[in-house]
Amino acid sequence: MRNKKEINTFIIYDVGQKRVPKVHKVLCSYMFWEQNSVFSGNISKGMLKKILYKLDVIIDTKCDCVYCYSLRYPYTLQVERWGKYSTRYSEIVRL
């Protein structure tokens, strides 16, 4: 059974080629690799803050983007975005 304090989280990223291995390594440490640039996992708020802090140090906010979709019970979606806006991922979730 899932811990109630854990949040079902998806992180999607589009970063420069030189930073891809660094971002991938950070996310592999905490989450499951679903497909290229997509990770998912059930993580606590504290762990999510730690991940996002590490990514913030790596990415270049002028040309990279990272989307974090946090699904909380009951049926609450929180979307956070860092860096450059990318229309590539804007159609993923429609509420």
C-alpha positions as CSV (number, residue, x, y, z in Angstrom):
1,M,0.0,0.0,0.0
2,R,1.2,3.5,-0.9
3,N,2.3,5.9,1.9
4,K,-0.3,8.7,2.1
5,K,2.5,11.3,2.4
6,E,3.9,10.2,-1.0
7,I,3.0,12.1,-4.1
8,N,2.6,10.4,-7.5
9,T,5.0,12.6,-9.6
10,F,6.0,12.8,-13.2
11,I,9.0,14.9,-14.4
12,I,9.5,15.6,-18.0
13,Y,12.5,17.5,-19.2
14,D,13.9,19.1,-22.4
15,V,17.5,20.2,-21.7
16,G,20.6,20.8,-23.7
17,Q,22.5,17.8,-24.9
18,K,25.4,18.4,-22.6
19,R,23.1,18.4,-19.5
20,V,21.0,15.4,-20.4
21,P,23.3,12.8,-18.7
22,K,23.4,14.9,-15.5
23,V,19.7,15.4,-15.3
24,H,19.1,11.7,-16.2
25,K,21.5,10.6,-13.4
26,V,19.8,12.8,-10.8
27,L,16.3,11.5,-11.7
28,C,17.4,7.9,-11.9
29,S,18.5,8.1,-8.3
30,Y,15.0,8.8,-7.1
31,M,12.5,7.9,-9.7
32,F,11.7,5.3,-12.5
33,W,12.8,6.0,-16.1
34,E,9.6,5.6,-18.2
35,Q,11.0,6.7,-21.6
36,N,13.2,9.4,-23.1
37,S,13.0,12.5,-20.8
38,V,10.2,11.1,-18.7
39,F,10.4,9.8,-15.1
40,S,7.8,8.8,-12.6
41,G,7.6,7.8,-9.0
42,N,5.9,8.1,-5.7
43,I,8.0,10.4,-3.6
44,S,7.6,12.6,-0.5
45,K,7.4,16.4,-0.6
46,G,10.8,16.6,0.9
47,M,12.3,14.3,-1.7
48,L,10.6,16.3,-4.4
49,K,12.2,19.5,-3.1
50,K,15.6,17.8,-3.0
51,I,15.2,16.6,-6.6
52,L,14.1,20.0,-7.9
53,Y,16.9,21.8,-6.1
54,K,19.5,19.4,-7.8
55,L,17.9,20.0,-11.2
56,D,17.8,23.8,-10.7
57,V,21.6,23.7,-10.2
58,I,22.1,21.7,-13.5
59,I,19.7,23.3,-15.9
60,D,20.1,26.6,-17.8
61,T,16.8,28.4,-17.4
62,K,17.3,30.4,-20.6
63,C,17.2,27.4,-22.9
64,D,16.1,24.3,-20.9
65,C,12.7,23.4,-19.4
66,V,11.6,20.9,-16.7
67,Y,7.9,20.1,-16.0
68,C,6.9,18.5,-12.8
69,Y,3.3,17.0,-12.6
70,S,2.3,16.1,-9.0
71,L,-0.9,14.1,-8.6
72,R,-2.3,14.2,-5.1
73,Y,-5.4,12.4,-3.8
74,P,-8.2,13.3,-4.2
75,Y,-7.8,14.3,-7.8
76,T,-5.6,17.3,-7.4
77,L,-3.0,18.1,-10.1
78,Q,-0.1,20.6,-9.5
79,V,2.1,21.5,-12.4
80,E,5.4,23.3,-11.9
81,R,7.7,24.6,-14.7
82,W,11.3,25.7,-14.7
83,G,13.2,27.4,-17.5
84,K,12.1,28.2,-21.0
85,Y,8.5,27.6,-22.0
86,S,8.2,24.7,-24.4
87,T,5.0,24.2,-26.4
88,R,6.0,20.6,-27.0
89,Y,4.7,19.6,-23.6
90,S,1.8,22.0,-23.3
91,E,-0.8,19.6,-24.6
92,I,0.1,16.7,-22.3
93,V,-2.5,17.3,-19.7
94,R,-5.8,19.1,-20.3
95,L,-8.0,19.8,-17.4
